[in-house]
Structures are given as structure tokens and as C-alpha cells.
């Protein structure tokens, strides 16, 4: 296994342990609404939002790097997206 996969499994295991231990209901305000939900669901939603944000951030940086390299070298690479 790669180090990245091992770290991901450890983080997911820790999140699972935290979710199991925190099953009580919490109330919080989100703009104009008062939301009541289980801490477990709140942790899961936060994890998903964080993973999606990280994924899209990495994609954006990869595209920016490719455009920079294309402008710098004048060469195109397989799989490049044309602006």
C-alpha cells in the first residue's frame, strides 16, 4: 500500500471512531435557519465537503500548472485541456 492510502485509512478510521462516540443531537444556526441533527451526520457532511474541496483544489492547481508549463515550453501534453 502507498503511504497516501495508509494515511487515508487511518483518518477514515479515526473519523469512524469519533462518529460512533458522538451520536447525540445538536442544534446550530446556519444563516437564518436553526438546524438540529446528529453529530455523526454533521461530521460526515463536513468530511464530504472537505474531501470535495480538496479534490477540486487539486484539479484546479493541476490545470494551472499545465497551462503554465504549456506557455513556458510551447509544447502541448497529452490530456491537456484547451482554454
SVG drawing of the C-alpha trace seen along z (x, -y; Angstrom):
<svg xmlns="http://www.w3.org/2000/svg" viewBox="-35 -35 45 37">
<polyline fill="none" stroke="black" stroke-width="0.4" points="0.0,0.0 1.1,-3.5 1.6,-6.0 -1.3,-8.1 -3.7,-5.2 -2.5,-4.2 -2.9,-7.8 -6.4,-7.9 -7.4,-4.7 -6.1,-5.9 -8.0,-9.2 -11.2,-7.4 -10.8,-5.0 -10.4,-8.0 -13.5,-9.7 -15.5,-6.4 -14.5,-6.2 -15.4,-9.8 -18.7,-9.4 -19.6,-6.3 -18.9,-8.0 -20.8,-11.2 -24.4,-10.2 -26.2,-12.9 -28.3,-15.6 -27.0,-19.1 -28.7,-22.3 -26.9,-25.0 -27.7,-28.1 -27.0,-28.3 -27.7,-31.8 -31.4,-32.2 -32.2,-28.6 -31.9,-26.6 -30.8,-23.0 -31.0,-20.1 -29.1,-16.9 -26.9,-14.1 -23.2,-15.0 -22.4,-11.9 -24.3,-13.3 -22.7,-16.7 -19.2,-15.1 -20.0,-13.1 -21.3,-16.2 -18.2,-18.2 -15.9,-15.3 -17.6,-15.1 -17.4,-18.9 -13.7,-18.9 -12.9,-16.0 -14.7,-17.6 -13.0,-20.9 -9.6,-19.2 -10.3,-17.3 -11.4,-20.4 -8.5,-22.5 -6.0,-19.8 -7.7,-19.7 -7.5,-23.5 -3.9,-23.6 -3.1,-20.8 -4.8,-22.6 -3.0,-25.9 0.4,-24.1 -0.3,-22.5 -1.2,-25.9 1.9,-27.5 4.1,-24.7 2.5,-24.9 3.1,-28.7 6.6,-28.2 7.7,-25.5 5.3,-26.0 4.6,-22.3 1.2,-20.5 0.9,-17.5 -1.5,-14.5 -4.7,-15.1 -4.3,-18.9 -7.5,-20.9 -7.5,-23.8 -8.5,-27.1"/>
</svg>
